[in-house]
Amino acid sequence: MEPNMGNTDRLLRIIAAIVIAVLSFTGVLQGTWGIVLLVLAAVFVLTSFVSFCPLYLPFKINTRKG
C-alpha cells in the first residue's frame, strides 16, 4: 500500500469525522443515518492515519505531493 493521500486531504477527512462525531453524540444525527455516518467517520479517520484510500486506486487519484 503506497500512500496516496496528501496532508490537505487527510486534514479535511479528520475535520469531517470530528463534525460527524459531534453531531452524532449531541443527538442531531440519529437512527440509521447516524450509524452510517459514524461508520463513514471511522473510515475517514482510519484512511487518514494510514495515508491510503482504496477508492483512489481504480480512479488513479493521488493527492500526495512528490
N, C-alpha and C positions, 0 to 999 in steps of 0.2 A: 504494500500500500504506500504509494508515493504521495506525499502531501499535495493537495490541490486547492487549498483554501488560503486566501490571504488574510492579513490581520484585520482589515476592514470588514470582510465577510464574517470572520469569527466574532468580532465585536458586535456586529448587528444581530447575529444569531443569539448571543448571550443576552443582549438587551431585550430581544423579543421573548426569550424564555423567561426572563425576570418579570416582564409585563404580564405574560400569560399566567405565571405562578401567582403573582399578586392579585390579579383579577379572580383567579380561581379560589384562592384562600380567603378572599374577602366576600365571596358569595356572589359576585357578579356573573361568573361563568358557572353554570350548574348543569347537572344531568349529563346526557351523553356527549354533548358538545364540550362540556368542561373536561370530561375524561379524555376525549380525543385530543383536545388542545394541550392537556398536561402531558400526554404521551409525546406529542409533537415537540413540546418544550424540552422534554428529556432527550429526545433525538437531537435537537439543536445543541444542547449542552455537550452531549457525547461527541458529536461530529466537530464541535468547536475545539474540544480538548485534544482530539487526535489529528486535527487539521486535514481531515479527509471526508469527503462527501461521496458516497457511492452513486448517487444520482447524477453527479457531474460526469462520470465516466462515459455513458453512452452518447452524451452530447459534446464530449471533448471540451468541457469547460474547465478552465484553470484560472483562478483569481490570485494565485500566488505569484509574486514578482520574482523574476530571475529564472 
